[in-house]
Amino acid sequence: MAKPSSSQASSLEDLRIEVLLTMNKMEVWPQNELSNLHLVQLGVLRRNATQRHGVTRFKRGRNSETLHFEDVETVDLHPQLLTEEWFNYARFVLYHEFLHVLGMRFHNTAFRRVESLWPHQGATDGKMFTQHLRRLSADWLWTCTTCETQYPRKKRSNGKYKCRTCSTVLVDIEYVGETI
């Protein structure tokens, strides 16, 4: 967890307002159930995180089976989500984290049903965002010489891995791409 800059804090608040306006229009939420979401502390993940897009952090020592709003410490989003390019996906990620804040702790069938009610674009951008993050932190592209698929990675493959698509041994190409 990192402390958001003033511009990130402003973007997080704008995002919160947008998500809450959308959630208030959804018929799934009883009156006043969303009233505490404006009090949730929002923060950012470390910029070098590549697997997590958002996380709801609960206070230590709480019973994980019966978590409530009062048990939430913070909701953190990846700082790359606060760019215009990823705005639609950022709304979805914050909605997803707000579901956890509202007591839907596990990614079970009930959670996925409510999550699927999100009415805007962006819900399917998770894999693209992960690839974006991996490219930002990659030093090597494990490259298939047959189908030209590239796998961004921090370490060399040294010929130990094969392409998931066509089973050709991957070649290491040093990658000098964008930096975080």
Secondary structure as UniProt FT lines:
FT   HELIX           6..25
FT   TURN            27..28
FT   TURN            31..36
FT   HELIX           37..39
FT   STRAND          42..44
FT   TURN            47..48
FT   STRAND          54..58
FT   TURN            60..61
FT   TURN            64..65
FT   HELIX           69..71
FT   STRAND          72..77
FT   HELIX           79..82
FT   HELIX           84..86
FT   HELIX           87..101
FT   TURN            102..103
FT   HELIX           109..115
FT   TURN            116..117
FT   TURN            121..124
FT   HELIX           126..137
FT   STRAND          140..143
FT   TURN            145..147
FT   STRAND          150..153
FT   TURN            158..159
FT   TURN            164..166
FT   STRAND          171..174
//
